[in-house]
Amino acid sequence: MTVGSEGKNSPPWAGRFSNSIVHRRFVVGDIHGCSQTLRRMVEEVLELGLLGDYIDRGPDSKGVLDYLMKLSEGGYDIRPLRGNHEQLLLDALDDPEAFTRWKGNGGYGTLHEFGITHPRELPTRYLDFLASMPLMRLLDDYVLVHAGLDFRKDDPVTETSHHNLLWARDYLVVPAKLDGRTLITGHSKTPLFVICESLQTCHITLDNGCYSKGEMGQGAMVALDLDWRDQLIVVENCD
């Protein structure tokens, strides 16, 4: 469904609902193995930005990666960023402690889906795909990262550490340091009404915890139309 705002006295999240998806630029929050929901989200989208966390916790992480690679190879304009769960997998390749940490954060299920016991057993094309993902996408009007920026820095866009780009939470956004851009992040599971409220701010968050099917106010995949930033595409978990 499409969510937009309307009416002077309506809250920011109140508005129209429809099944239409306009061909524009969209950016999607965390996916976490929900492959069927992802397919329903993107089949009609022309340009698709993604904020990371394609794997772990949901039922079909392999299906998500297969689908994204198929879209990329088929000429779809997809722009996937790396999330902390992809980084956990990459770190686990050569670090036993990182391997244990990843398994405890949903990696065990991902290994099971691939029928392997260690990420080193993954086919090279998956590892290359994950390693090729950048940590940030900078547009004229938006900054896209998985988790956040470090606004303690003079220039958070260029000086934020890789760790904070992937893991930051509960930070104070300083609009003046964004140079007129809006920050868009995933990473932190957020109720839908809070996501809708964030559309009116300089920091939009899009992670509704798609894998949290059945939790009140959560359990959907959420995309933002970058050209009409008062509109969300919300697809309830169908995995």
C-alpha positions as CSV (number, residue, x, y, z in Angstrom):
1,M,0.0,0.0,0.0
2,T,1.0,3.6,-0.6
3,V,1.0,5.9,2.4
4,G,0.8,9.7,1.9
5,S,-0.1,12.7,4.0
6,E,-3.2,14.8,3.3
7,G,-5.4,17.3,5.1
8,K,-4.3,20.2,7.3
9,N,-5.4,18.5,10.5
10,S,-4.2,15.0,9.7
11,P,-1.1,13.6,11.4
12,P,1.9,13.1,9.1
13,W,1.1,9.4,8.7
14,A,-2.6,9.8,7.9
15,G,-3.4,9.6,4.2
16,R,-4.4,7.6,1.2
17,F,-3.8,3.9,0.7
18,S,-3.5,2.2,-2.7
19,N,-1.9,-0.7,-4.5
20,S,-0.2,1.4,-7.2
21,I,3.5,1.8,-7.3
22,V,4.9,4.7,-9.4
23,H,8.1,4.3,-11.4
24,R,10.4,6.5,-9.4
25,R,13.4,6.3,-7.1
26,F,12.8,4.2,-4.0
27,V,14.9,3.2,-1.1
28,V,14.1,0.2,1.1
29,G,14.8,-0.6,4.7
30,D,16.1,-3.8,6.2
31,I,15.0,-7.1,4.5
32,H,16.4,-9.9,6.7
33,G,15.6,-12.9,4.6
34,C,12.1,-12.0,3.6
35,S,12.4,-12.9,-0.1
36,Q,8.7,-13.1,-1.0
37,T,8.0,-9.7,0.6
38,L,10.9,-8.2,-1.3
39,R,9.6,-9.6,-4.6
40,R,6.2,-8.0,-4.0
41,M,7.9,-4.8,-3.1
42,V,10.2,-4.3,-6.1
43,E,8.8,-6.0,-9.2
44,E,7.4,-2.7,-10.6
45,V,10.1,-0.3,-9.3
46,L,12.5,1.3,-11.8
47,E,15.4,2.4,-9.5
48,L,15.8,0.7,-6.1
49,G,18.2,1.7,-3.3
50,L,18.6,-0.7,-0.5
51,L,20.0,0.0,3.0
52,G,21.5,-3.3,3.9
53,D,20.7,-6.3,6.1
54,Y,19.5,-8.7,3.4
55,I,20.4,-11.8,5.4
56,D,19.7,-13.5,8.8
57,R,16.6,-13.8,10.9
58,G,14.1,-14.2,8.1
59,P,13.3,-17.5,6.4
60,D,15.0,-17.1,3.0
61,S,18.3,-15.1,3.1
62,K,19.6,-17.1,0.2
63,G,16.5,-16.3,-1.8
64,V,17.0,-12.6,-1.1
65,L,20.6,-12.6,-2.4
66,D,19.7,-14.8,-5.4
67,Y,16.9,-12.4,-6.3
68,L,19.0,-9.2,-5.9
69,M,21.8,-10.7,-8.0
70,K,19.2,-11.8,-10.6
71,L,17.8,-8.2,-10.7
72,S,21.3,-6.7,-11.1
73,E,22.3,-9.2,-13.8
74,G,18.9,-8.5,-15.6
75,G,19.6,-4.8,-16.0
76,Y,17.4,-3.5,-13.1
77,D,18.8,-0.4,-11.5
78,I,19.5,-1.6,-7.9
79,R,21.9,0.2,-5.5
80,P,22.5,-2.1,-2.5
81,L,24.4,-0.8,0.5
82,R,26.1,-3.1,3.0
83,G,24.5,-3.6,6.4
84,N,26.0,-4.8,9.6
85,H,24.7,-8.4,9.0
86,E,26.6,-8.6,5.7
87,Q,29.7,-7.2,7.4
88,L,29.3,-9.8,10.2
89,L,29.4,-12.5,7.6
90,L,32.4,-11.1,5.8
91,D,34.3,-10.6,9.1
92,A,33.4,-14.2,10.0
93,L,35.4,-15.6,7.1
94,D,38.7,-15.4,8.9
95,D,37.9,-14.5,12.5
96,P,36.6,-17.3,14.9
97,E,35.2,-14.7,17.3
98,A,33.4,-12.9,14.6
99,F,32.0,-16.2,13.3
100,T,30.5,-16.9,16.7
101,R,29.1,-13.4,17.0
102,W,27.5,-13.7,13.5
103,K,25.9,-17.1,14.3
104,G,24.4,-15.6,17.4
105,N,22.9,-12.7,15.3
106,G,21.0,-14.9,12.9
107,G,23.9,-16.3,10.9
108,Y,23.2,-19.9,12.0
109,G,19.9,-19.9,10.0
110,T,21.6,-18.4,7.0
111,L,24.2,-21.2,7.1
112,H,21.5,-23.7,7.3
113,E,19.7,-22.3,4.2
114,F,22.9,-22.7,2.2
115,G,23.6,-26.1,3.6
116,I,27.0,-25.2,4.8
117,T,28.8,-24.9,8.2
118,H,31.0,-21.9,7.6
119,P,30.8,-18.8,5.3
120,R,34.0,-19.8,3.6
121,E,32.0,-22.5,2.0
122,L,29.8,-19.9,0.2
123,P,30.2,-19.8,-3.6
124,T,32.5,-16.9,-4.6
125,R,29.8,-15.0,-6.4
126,Y,27.9,-14.5,-3.1
127,L,31.0,-13.2,-1.3
128,D,32.0,-11.0,-4.2
129,F,28.5,-9.5,-4.3
130,L,28.5,-8.7,-0.5
131,A,32.1,-7.3,-0.6
132,S,31.2,-5.1,-3.6
133,M,28.5,-3.2,-1.6
134,P,29.5,0.3,-0.6
135,L,28.7,1.7,2.9
136,M,27.2,5.0,1.8
137,R,25.4,6.5,-1.1
138,L,25.5,10.3,-1.4
139,L,22.9,12.0,-3.5
140,D,22.2,15.7,-4.1
141,D,19.3,15.6,-1.7
142,Y,19.9,12.5,0.5
143,V,22.6,10.6,2.4
144,L,21.9,6.9,2.5
145,V,23.7,4.7,5.1
146,H,22.7,1.5,6.9
147,A,22.9,2.7,10.5
148,G,24.0,6.4,10.9
149,L,26.6,9.1,10.9
150,D,28.8,10.4,13.7
151,F,27.7,14.0,14.2
152,R,30.5,14.6,16.7
153,K,32.7,14.9,13.6
154,D,33.1,18.2,11.8
155,D,32.1,16.5,8.6
156,P,30.1,13.4,9.4
157,V,29.6,12.5,5.8
158,T,33.3,12.0,5.1
159,E,34.7,11.4,8.6
160,T,32.3,8.8,10.1
161,S,34.0,5.5,10.9
162,H,33.0,2.3,9.1
163,H,31.8,1.0,12.4
164,N,29.3,3.8,12.9
165,L,28.1,3.6,9.4
166,L,27.1,0.0,10.1
167,W,26.3,0.0,13.8
168,A,25.4,3.5,15.1
169,R,22.2,4.0,17.2
170,D,20.7,6.7,19.4
171,Y,22.8,9.6,18.0
172,L,21.8,13.3,17.7
173,V,21.4,14.4,14.1
174,V,22.8,17.9,13.4
175,P,21.0,19.2,10.3
176,A,23.6,21.9,9.6
177,K,26.2,19.2,9.0
178,L,24.2,17.5,6.3
179,D,24.6,20.4,3.8
180,G,20.8,20.5,3.1
181,R,20.5,16.8,2.6
182,T,18.2,14.3,4.5
183,L,19.7,11.3,6.2
184,I,18.0,8.0,5.5
185,T,18.9,4.9,7.6
186,G,17.6,1.4,8.5
187,H,19.2,-0.7,11.2
188,S,17.0,0.3,14.2
189,K,13.6,-1.5,14.2
190,T,11.0,1.3,14.4
191,P,7.1,1.3,14.6
192,L,5.4,2.4,11.4
193,F,3.9,5.6,12.9
194,V,7.4,6.7,14.0
195,I,8.7,6.0,10.5
196,C,5.9,8.2,9.1
197,E,6.6,11.0,11.6
198,S,10.3,10.9,10.5
199,L,9.3,11.9,6.9
200,Q,8.9,15.5,8.3
201,T,12.5,15.6,9.7
202,C,16.1,15.6,8.5
203,H,16.5,11.9,9.4
204,I,14.2,9.3,7.9
205,T,14.4,5.8,9.3
206,L,12.9,2.8,7.3
207,D,13.4,-0.4,9.3
208,N,10.0,-1.7,10.4
209,G,11.4,-5.1,11.4
210,C,10.0,-7.1,8.4
211,Y,11.0,-10.4,10.0
212,S,8.9,-9.5,13.1
213,K,5.7,-10.8,11.6
214,G,2.7,-10.3,13.9
215,E,4.3,-7.7,16.2
216,M,2.0,-4.7,16.6
217,G,3.1,-1.8,14.5
218,Q,6.0,-3.8,12.9
219,G,6.5,-6.7,10.5
220,A,6.4,-4.8,7.2
221,M,8.9,-3.9,4.5
222,V,8.9,-0.2,4.0
223,A,10.2,1.8,1.0
224,L,10.4,5.6,0.5
225,D,9.8,7.4,-2.8
226,L,12.8,9.7,-2.9
227,D,11.0,12.0,-5.4
228,W,7.9,12.3,-3.3
229,R,9.3,12.0,0.2
230,D,5.9,12.2,1.9
231,Q,4.9,8.8,0.4
232,L,5.9,5.3,1.7
233,I,5.3,1.9,0.1
234,V,4.4,-0.5,2.9
235,V,4.2,-4.3,2.2
236,E,3.2,-6.5,5.1
237,N,5.4,-9.6,5.6
238,C,4.1,-12.4,3.4
239,D,6.9,-14.9,3.9
